[in-house]
Amino acid sequence: MDDVTGISVRYFAAAADAAGCTKETLDLPAGADLGQVKALLLAKYGPDMQQVLSVSAFLVDSELTRDLTRTAGAQVDVLPPFAGG
């Protein structure tokens, strides 16, 4: 059995709307990558989250990335594009 770890996910703007919350902890295998985080979010939240994630970036260890092969780490921020003003 794989080790499972809790990954803290924070949602902003449209991502928070799609998730219905601003943060949660996801249980994923230790060493999970962003692709696994994305797959779990799509399975959990469906089409609304799919639309948001198709244009979102992730913040992991102070690095903004769209590389789904990157290891998720202990915290992941989901950052959809923000409207300018």
N, C-alpha and C positions, 0 to 999 in steps of 0.2 A: 504494500500500500504506500502510495506517495505521501510525503509530508505535505500538510496543508498549512498555508499561512494566510493571515488576514491582511488584505491590502486596503488601505484607507483611500477612498475615492471621493474627491470633491468635485461638485458640479457648479458651473457658472452659467448665467443667462439662460439661453434656450435649453441647454443640457439639464439645468435644474428643473425647468418646466417639464421636460420629457421624463425625467426620473421621479418627479414629484417630491424631491428632497434636495438638500444642498450637500449632503455628505452621507456616506454609508461605508461599511466594511464588507468587502467581498472575500469569500473563502476560495482561494485558488491554490494549485500546487506550488510548492516552494520553487522559486526561479521562474515563475510564469512571465510570459512576455506580453506586450501590449495587445497583440493579436488575440490572446486568450482573454484579456480583460474586455476587449471590444466584443468578442463573441458572446461572453456572458451577459454583457449589457444589452446586446441585441436580443438574446433569448429572453431576458427578463422584461425588457421594456418595449420591444417590437418596433413598428414602423416609425413612430415619432422619434425614437432614439436613432434609428437608422438614418433618418434625414439629418439629424444634428451631427452624428459622427462622420457622415460623408464629407463634411466641411470643417471638422474640428481638428485641433492639434492637442497634444498631451504635454503636460509639464511633469517631468520626472527628474528629481535631483537638480532642480534649477535649470534644466535643459529643455527647451521647447523642441518637440519632435513629432513627426508623423510616421516614423519608422516602427512598424508593428512588430518587428523582430527584436526590438529593444526590451531588455528585462524591465519589468514594471517597478520593482523596488517596493518600499514600504508605503509610499504615498504617490498617487497619480491624480493630477488635476485635469479635468476635461474642459478644454477652452474652445468654445465655438467662436466664430468671428463676432466681434463686438461692433455694434452700430456706432459710427462716429457722430460727433455733434458739435 
